[in-house]
Each structure stands twice: as C-alpha cells, then as structure tokens.
Amino acid sequence: MDHTSCIPHCPASRRKTAARLTQALSWAEAVFRTVRERRQLMALDERALQDIGVSRADAYEEWRRPFWDLPH
C-alpha cells in the first residue's frame, strides 16, 4: 500500500503524526530544560562558578545563546 495516498485516519498516518508529535515534545522539553539550566548558571555566585571551573564570562556566553541552540 502506498502510504502517501493514505487517508488521515489510517494507522500509518497516525503513527507518523504521533512520532512527529513525540519528537516535537522532546525538543520542547530540551529547550525548557536548557533555558532553566542557563538561568541557574547565571544565578551562581563567583565562588560556585569557580568550583565548577566556569568564569563569569563563560557563563554569560552560555546564557546569551539562543534558546534553540541546544548542547549536544
């Protein structure tokens, strides 16, 4: 069966839609987690940054990255 001609309610179309939705939700979750982590990084004081080996400038550079620029 050619799935490109599948009506919207067929199982193959539903699986594809579900997979895309799952992927989009996973990406959104990663974005929110990364934004939260970057905000928390900026909230650290100098001693805490030093403890993890990150300078204030490094923290700022990480914080100012666009939300879609996720770490790998």
Buried (B, 14 or more C-beta within 10 A) or exposed (E): EEEEEBEEEEEEBEEEEEEEEEEEEEEEEEBEEBBEEBEEBBEBEEEEBEEEEBEEEEBEEBBEEEEEEEEE
